[in-house]
Amino acid sequence: MDLSKFKTALKPFGLSDEAQSEFLQLFTRFKQSRTNSIEWDDLRSPDPSRLVSYGSLTAPDDTQATDALSRLAVCKLNGGLGTSMGCAGPKSSIVVKNGRSFLDLILLQLEHIGKIRNVNIPLLLMNSFHTHRETLKLLEGRKTSFPIECFQQNRFLRIDKDTDQPLDPNLVGEDAWYPPGHGDIYTCLKSQGLMDRLLSEGKEILFVSNADNLGAVSDPRIAHTMLENDIPFVMEMTPKTPADIKGGTLCEDLEGTLHLLELAQVPPEHVDEFCSTRKFTVFNTNNIWINLRHLKKRMEQGPMNLNLIVNEKQVVGRPIIQLETAIGAGLESFAGAKGLVVGRDRFLPVKNTSDLMLIQSGLFVFESGRMIHRPTHNQKILPLVAWKAPFTHLEEFQKRIPVIPDMRELESLVMEGDVTFEGEVSLKGRVVLIGNDKPVRIPPGTCLENREIIQ
């Protein structure tokens, strides 16, 4: 299908002029490339000199820190559902710790910073059409010392892979639509007037992060450094581990140009190499700092032209494609953009129920507006938790583990099948619990140390 026919096919479905223009741009680029092909051998991990260490940043004094935070706004990417945990609503509504949800913890962080620094940091929530209404309901009646504003990102139509025809919502329902990735934030900030309004209010730096990253706390040192050195864009990176499979990485080409590389862009034959730590050594936390003055100048020149991600799926029994972009790809649009290597404490995502159990355990405490890992005398890294159904479903996880175990001396835990903790237990060393043929019941007060129970 050519561009004119594709544009005609979109008319009945009510996309705004800005959304239609963005979608058509993505479709045009897709038609021109028809592939995610990249020159794999030309990419490498950035030279260490291209990356800035957080420890090398000058710490601002109290006056400078307050000034930097007074010029800051925060945006949380809040478009995801809790489907990976078997939940239907916004993921940010899931209870994380001490009866508080992701959203509760985000608000507490900003209240804490505002109180100790006497600043007002506005919060933006970028919702998808999946989460917008429910998030508005969650915020009803909440009183905060800072303004909160929700905005909805665009929604585009999935495309039939074989015909290039957009799916018809009248025929397939809501499955025809999708949110086009968090790179959509740039168009939304401009078209919905948010960028200009923030600038008019004296907010020059926008800190964007995923709503489920409990380590993404507003940092005056980063904000101050950007303002003092007129840095247009910062992407927080952290050393890559084997657990960091799906997220993007920062790389450079033969000319030394920095790029964000996402898993969906990697040729199938190179996926294993991408997921390992051999070729690429840093990992994108998706904590992004944007200088709004620089963003305004860049967008006045035209669309951001972010790297296209062609995401292939099966929907309503047919192969489809989704044309997406990532916020971190904005790094390529700004001369002087920096990759900032931070500690793992700024990357605490809760992607599944095993992550949730670690956060809910005594290994973490929420204090002074942030989640803190409390390593014990013999444990400096988090234990590895690997499990299968039914523990991957939040309701089953909560039913089978009603009290989070003591894991201060745990190295690894493997569980699957019909396993239930009947009360508070202690886990030490390496523990394997599998109940595929017979139920496994762990009585209250049990201490399992380097135990395997398979039945």
C-alpha positions, 0 to 999 in steps of 0.5 A: 500500500502506498502512502496516499492509500494509507493516508486515505485508510486512516481518515475514518478513525479520528487521529488528530492532525499531529498524530496522523502526521507522526504515524505517516512519517513512521510508515514512510520510513518503514516503506523505505527500509522494510527492514530493521537491518543494521551493520552489526559489525560496525557497532561496538560498546562506547569508548570509556571516554564517551561515558561520564561517571556519576562519581565524577560530577561535582556535587552542588552546595545547598543553594545550587541544589535547591536552584537546580531542583526548582527548575526541574519537572518530572515525567513518569512513563505510565502507559503499561498494564500489569499484564506480566503479573496477571493484572488488568489495570495500570501497573502503577496501581500495584501495591509494592511495599507497606501497602503503597503502590508505585504511584504512591511511592512516586508521590512520596518521593516528590513530597519528600524532596519538596519538603526538604528543599522547599521546591515545587517539582511538578509531576507529569504522567504520560498514560496510554489509552490503556491506563489513562482513565484508570489513572485519573480515577486513582488520583481523584481526591489526592492532595499533594503540595505539587501539581500533577498532570496526566496526558495521553500519548498517541495511539496508532493502528497496527498494520497487517504485515502481508498487506500494509493495511491498517487494522480496522477497529470496527472489525477487530475492536480495541486490538487494532490500536497500540501505543507507539512507544515512549519515543512518542513523548516528544510529539506529545510535549510539543503538540499538547503544549506541555513543553512551552508551559513548563518553560514559561513556568521556569522549568528547564530540565525534564527528568523522565523515567519508567513508573516501575523503576523505584530507583529513579529519584530526582537527583540535584547533582545531575540537574545542576550539571546539566544546567551549569554545562548547558548539556542538552540530553543525558541518558543514565546507563549502568553496567550490563549484567546477564539479567539485562536482556530486553532493554536497550544499550548504548553503542557507537559506530565506526565514526564514533557516533552514539546510538541507542540500540534496542533488542527489536532492532537486532538481527535474529542471528545476533540476539544472543550476542546482544543479550550477553555482556561480551559486545556491549558493556552498558545498559540503558536504564531509561532514566532520561534527562532533557533540557527543554530549551534545547528540545524546543530548538530542535523541534522547531527544526522539524520531527525528531526522526527517531530510530524506527523500531518495527515490532512484529506480533500476532494479533487476531490470528494474523501477523501484524507490525507496530511502528514504534520509537524509544525516548532514548533515541533522542540522544542522537538528535543533540550534539553534546548529549551524554551517557551517564554511568550510574550505580545500580541503585538508580535502576530498581525495576519491578517487571515481574513477581520475582522482582516484587518479592525482592522489593517486599522483602527485608532486603529493601527499605523505603526511607527518605523518599527512596527505596534502599537496598540493605545488604547484610554482612554476607550479601552484597548482591541480590539473590537470584529468584527464578520461578515459573507458573503459578508464581508469575501471576500476582494473585497466586504469588500472594496466595502461595507466599502470604508472608515474604520469607527472610532472604538475608542469606539467600543466594538463589531460589528456584520454584515451580508447581504446587508450592506454598509457604504456610507462614514466615520461613527463612531461606539460605544459600541455594534453595530449589522447590518443585511440586510438579507431581505432589504439593510442597508445603513449607510449615511456618518457622522452617529454615531451608538452607541449601535444600532441594525439595522436588516431588 
